[in-house]
Amino acid sequence: MLIELPGGAYEFLPIENGYLLLHETTRDRVYLIDRRSPSDILLDLPGTDASTRRNRDNDLELISWNNFELWRGNARTGGTELLRRQSDSIAKDAWYPRGEYVLLASDKRVDAIELDDLPTYAE
């Protein structure tokens, strides 16, 4: 059985092999789907773009963002959390290559968010 997605317009976002990452452009949602088991949505987050990485436990993590919010999700647990909400428009986010940080760029500044200090997100 294939997955049934909400009606809307979709675009593919880049992601590692084995997964599909879709941006639903009408409601600005990001969906992560495992191609080996396409009947389940692993993550459903607000956002217009996303970036992935493998964490210390080799779990696939996703950050997604829209103009004013930054979200994180774990593909294995399905847990999600709002990392930041701000009044300045978010231009881009990225995982820092070494360590537990997310870089957040707006028109006025660049911030680094340390993820170790955040509470564990819900499963």
Rosetta silent file (secondary structure, phi, psi, omega in degrees, C-alpha in Angstrom):
SEQUENCE: MLIELPGGAYEFLPIENGYLLLHETTRDRVYLIDRRSPSDILLDLPGTDASTRRNRDNDLELISWNNFELWRGNARTGGTELLRRQSDSIAKDAWYPRGEYVLLASDKRVDAIELDDLPTYAE
SCORE:     score description
SCORE:     0.000 S_00000001
   1 L     0.000  133.695  177.115    0.000    0.000    0.000 S_00000001
   2 L   -90.491  161.401 -178.292    1.307    3.433   -0.881 S_00000001
   3 L   -73.812  146.127  175.209    1.008    6.485    1.303 S_00000001
   4 L  -106.514  116.557 -179.155   -1.900    8.865    0.910 S_00000001
   5 L   -98.328  152.655  174.927   -0.789   12.485    1.129 S_00000001
   6 L   -59.391  149.082  178.362   -3.011   15.513    1.661 S_00000001
   7 L   -61.386  144.074  179.510   -4.057   17.209   -1.575 S_00000001
   8 L   158.782 -176.330  177.126   -1.756   19.971   -2.722 S_00000001
   9 L  -100.613  132.335 -175.737    1.238   20.851   -4.842 S_00000001
  10 E  -121.377  149.663  169.933    4.493   19.073   -3.975 S_00000001
  11 E  -133.158  148.242  177.464    8.152   19.496   -4.811 S_00000001
  12 E   -82.358  140.324  173.497   11.037   17.149   -4.028 S_00000001
  13 E  -110.912  153.434 -178.825   13.812   18.362   -1.738 S_00000001
  14 L   -67.434  141.277  178.875   17.338   16.853   -1.745 S_00000001
  15 L  -160.938  162.099 -179.907   17.955   13.973    0.684 S_00000001
  16 L   -67.238  160.595 -179.892   20.147   10.879    1.083 S_00000001
  17 L   -55.089  147.800  176.339   19.251    7.605   -0.654 S_00000001
  18 L    96.514   -9.814 -177.672   16.434    5.568    0.801 S_00000001
  19 E  -130.660  158.117  169.908   14.191    8.511    1.693 S_00000001
  20 E  -117.833  136.310  176.967   11.844   10.955    0.023 S_00000001
  21 E  -124.095  116.690 -175.325   11.631   14.536    1.256 S_00000001
  22 E  -117.433  140.135  172.100    8.618   16.477    0.010 S_00000001
  23 E  -109.233  119.139  175.855    7.617   20.106    0.434 S_00000001
  24 E   -88.139  110.874 -166.790    3.880   20.705    0.211 S_00000001
  25 L   -78.396  -18.827 -179.471    3.827   24.230   -1.182 S_00000001
  26 L   -76.387  -46.524 -178.525    0.243   25.226   -0.358 S_00000001
  27 L  -103.541    0.299 -177.977    0.429   24.698    3.419 S_00000001
  28 L    51.185   65.224  173.924    4.260   24.781    3.681 S_00000001
  29 E  -119.851  148.611  176.299    4.731   21.362    5.263 S_00000001
  30 E  -115.717  128.145 -178.753    7.768   19.097    4.893 S_00000001
  31 E  -116.950  130.190  174.324    7.199   15.315    4.793 S_00000001
  32 E  -107.108  126.507 -176.621    9.909   12.680    5.270 S_00000001
  33 E  -129.094  135.863  175.407    9.054    9.238    3.852 S_00000001
  34 E   -83.982  119.993 -178.206   11.073    6.003    3.929 S_00000001
  35 L   -64.626  -24.964  179.650   11.115    4.615    0.372 S_00000001
  36 L   -75.426  -22.617  179.037   11.404    1.042    1.737 S_00000001
  37 L  -137.538   70.693 -171.556    8.145    1.492    3.658 S_00000001
  38 L   -74.001   11.235  178.841    6.195    4.160    1.765 S_00000001
  39 L   -89.712   -5.449 -177.823    2.965    3.606    3.703 S_00000001
  40 L  -125.390  140.701  170.034    4.132    5.763    6.641 S_00000001
  41 E   -89.245  118.467 -179.864    5.144    9.398    6.985 S_00000001
  42 E   -72.674  -42.320  179.265    8.197    9.419    9.252 S_00000001
  43 E  -140.794  143.811  175.976    8.080   13.166    9.908 S_00000001
  44 E  -134.840  105.926 -174.646    5.586   15.932    9.180 S_00000001
  45 E  -127.430  151.015  170.403    6.991   19.374   10.023 S_00000001
  46 E   -64.901  144.916  175.095    6.162   22.984    9.192 S_00000001
  47 L   157.149  161.958  176.042    8.599   24.411    6.688 S_00000001
  48 L  -112.771  -15.212  178.698    9.520   25.516    3.209 S_00000001
  49 E  -151.944  167.574 -176.473   12.970   23.885    3.136 S_00000001
  50 E  -155.704  161.377  176.673   14.899   21.277    5.092 S_00000001
  51 E  -143.391  146.378 -177.862   18.313   19.806    5.784 S_00000001
  52 E  -121.857  164.149  173.004   19.297   16.391    7.172 S_00000001
  53 E  -163.059  166.685  172.442   22.178   14.797    9.017 S_00000001
  54 E   -98.530  129.318  179.850   23.056   11.668   11.011 S_00000001
  55 L   -86.115 -173.110 -177.152   23.337   12.289   14.761 S_00000001
  56 L   -58.090  -30.257  179.719   25.668   10.557   17.261 S_00000001
  57 L   -90.814    9.213 -178.204   23.355    7.521   17.368 S_00000001
  58 L    66.990   18.907  173.733   23.286    7.385   13.541 S_00000001
  59 L   -79.193  143.653  174.575   19.619    8.449   13.529 S_00000001
  60 E   -77.531  123.317  176.550   18.508   10.580   10.606 S_00000001
  61 E  -115.626  150.479 -177.295   17.588   14.057   11.862 S_00000001
  62 E  -129.271  136.450  165.081   15.874   16.782    9.927 S_00000001
  63 E  -113.135  138.109  176.288   15.691   20.522   10.452 S_00000001
  64 E  -131.184  152.795 -178.403   12.997   22.416    8.598 S_00000001
  65 E  -147.287  155.339  169.474   12.246   26.094    8.527 S_00000001
  66 L  -125.813 -161.393 -175.738    9.864   28.680    7.250 S_00000001
  67 L   -60.418  -31.782 -171.062   10.123   32.469    7.501 S_00000001
  68 L  -131.850    0.653 -178.826    9.897   32.597   11.294 S_00000001
  69 E  -133.356  148.775  175.372   10.261   29.079   12.788 S_00000001
  70 E  -125.586  126.127 -177.060   12.938   26.399   12.970 S_00000001
  71 E  -120.560  153.881  173.616   11.924   22.779   13.703 S_00000001
  72 E  -129.562  143.671  177.079   13.854   19.530   14.334 S_00000001
  73 E  -140.783  152.003  178.394   12.656   15.951   13.904 S_00000001
  74 E  -112.496  120.793 -175.643   14.093   12.463   14.415 S_00000001
  75 L   -66.337  -33.874 -178.254   13.170    9.915   11.725 S_00000001
  76 L   -71.993  -45.683 -175.257   13.606    6.864   13.995 S_00000001
  77 L   -90.803  -22.517 -174.140   11.507    8.109   16.931 S_00000001
  78 L    79.574    0.937 -179.288    9.171   10.465   15.081 S_00000001
  79 L   -70.298  142.850  178.670    9.881   13.054   17.772 S_00000001
  80 E  -134.869  156.673  173.872    9.733   16.726   16.808 S_00000001
  81 E  -154.254  146.470  173.037   10.429   20.021   18.537 S_00000001
  82 E   -80.217  117.025 -179.650   10.239   23.707   17.806 S_00000001
  83 E   -84.210  -36.453 -175.661   13.822   24.970   18.157 S_00000001
  84 E  -162.177  142.754  171.054   13.197   28.646   17.614 S_00000001
  85 E  -128.292  132.543 -176.523   10.575   31.226   16.729 S_00000001
  86 L  -145.455  162.804 -178.713   11.738   34.734   15.852 S_00000001
  87 L   -85.943  -26.791  175.185   10.511   37.999   14.347 S_00000001
  88 L   -75.657  137.799 -179.566   13.385   38.351   11.829 S_00000001
  89 L   -65.026  131.585  178.521   12.815   36.353    8.665 S_00000001
  90 E   -80.349  125.094  179.823   14.931   33.169    8.491 S_00000001
  91 E   -91.278  -40.788 -175.430   16.961   33.056    5.277 S_00000001
  92 E  -163.473  150.698  173.442   18.751   29.692    5.683 S_00000001
  93 E  -132.395  154.755  178.641   19.625   27.016    8.243 S_00000001
  94 E  -157.112  150.158  172.019   22.295   24.352    8.240 S_00000001
  95 E   -74.162  137.732  172.172   23.748   21.680   10.480 S_00000001
  96 L   -73.593  132.567 -172.138   27.208   22.532   11.767 S_00000001
  97 L   -58.123  -34.243  179.374   29.496   19.785   10.355 S_00000001
  98 L  -123.683  122.151  177.444   31.024   18.837   13.727 S_00000001
  99 L   105.205  177.458 -175.120   29.004   18.891   16.904 S_00000001
 100 L   -99.018   65.401 -178.848   25.446   19.403   17.985 S_00000001
 101 E  -130.976  150.314  170.356   24.776   22.838   16.492 S_00000001
 102 E  -120.632  131.410  176.038   22.395   24.365   13.984 S_00000001
 103 E   -94.455  134.299 -174.545   23.402   27.550   12.182 S_00000001
 104 E  -126.718  119.110 -178.680   20.571   30.006   11.593 S_00000001
 105 E  -111.815  131.969  171.577   20.924   32.933    9.168 S_00000001
 106 E  -121.594 -177.014 -179.745   18.577   35.901    8.929 S_00000001
 107 L   -64.683  -26.083 -172.733   18.951   39.180    7.058 S_00000001
 108 L  -105.935  -18.425 -173.053   20.627   40.789   10.079 S_00000001
 109 L  -163.242  169.816  173.243   22.678   38.038   11.758 S_00000001
 110 E  -125.533  128.623  179.413   23.904   34.467   11.998 S_00000001
 111 E  -119.098  152.290  171.373   23.270   32.465   15.184 S_00000001
 112 E  -114.306  127.685  179.292   24.464   29.059   16.361 S_00000001
 113 E  -106.466  121.494  178.045   22.014   27.014   18.422 S_00000001
 114 E   -85.685  119.758 -175.010   23.558   24.367   20.679 S_00000001
 115 H   -79.953  -22.455  179.680   21.264   21.349   20.709 S_00000001
 116 H   -60.615  -30.223 -177.261   22.800   19.661   23.776 S_00000001
 117 H   -83.037   -7.312 -179.826   21.209   22.284   26.026 S_00000001
 118 L   -85.627  149.331  176.270   17.715   21.694   24.704 S_00000001
 119 L   -63.674  153.192  177.739   15.340   19.259   26.388 S_00000001
 120 L   -61.449  134.605 -177.060   14.932   15.858   24.735 S_00000001
 121 L   -82.323  153.025 -172.628   12.170   16.076   22.185 S_00000001
 122 L   -63.851  145.458  176.231    9.028   14.007   22.512 S_00000001
 123 L  -101.861    0.000    0.000    8.749   10.605   20.924 S_00000001
